[in-house]
């Protein structure tokens, strides 16, 4: 069962990912007991084809690991270059 803290962290993670130039609509994003889980497919936005998805993934993981309340990041995301 998700706690209020987990719900807050899940929304924070979603906001952080939405700031990047990536399409995360096929990603499952949630947080349980301070562990952030990201699963699914991440692709480039049509408006930003120059984005390096592996660089963006590393930036997202690094940023999330620095956030208070996040104990670990489980990244099971496939990057899809369209």
N, C-alpha and C positions, 0 to 999 in steps of 0.2 A: 504494500500500500504506500502510495506516495505521500510524503509529508508536505506541509506548506513550504518548507525550505527547498524540497526537491522540485516543487512546482515553480518556485521563484528561479531556481538555477536553470531549469529547463527553458523558461522564457528568456533568461539572460543568454543562454547558449544560442537560441534561435535568433535573437537580436544580433549577436556577435557574427554569426554566419551570414545574416542578411546584409551586413555592412560590406561584405566581400563581393567581388564581381563574379559570383558563381551561382548556378541554378541548383538549389537544394530541395526542389519540390519533390524529388523521389528519395529523399533521405528520411529516416526515422531517427528523431532526436529526442532523448529523454535522459533524466538524471535520477538515480536511486541511491540513497545514502551517500551522497556526495560524489558518486562515480558517474561521469558523463559518458553516455553511449551514443555513438553515431554510426548508423548502418545505412546501406543503400547505395545509390548512385549519385555522384556529383558531376555536373557537366558545365560547360562554358555557357555564358549568356550569349544570345545571338548578337547583342549590341556590343559585346567586348570579346571578339574572337582571339585577341592577342594574349589573353590571360593564360599564364602557366599554372595548370591545375595542381601539379605536385608542389609548387611553391606556395600556392594558396592553402593547400592542405596543411603544410608544415606551419605556416603562419597561424592558421586557426588553432591547431593543436598547441602550439607554444603559448598563444594568448590565453587559451582556456586553462592551461596548467598553472598560469600565474594568477588566476582569479581566486579570491578567497571563497572557501566553501567547496571548491572542486578538489577532491582527493586524488582522482585518477581520470584519465581519458582513454576510453576504449574506442579505437578508430577502425571500423570495418566498412570502409567506404571505397567503392570502385570509382576511379576517375574515368570519365568518358569524353574523349576528344571528338567532337562532331565536326 
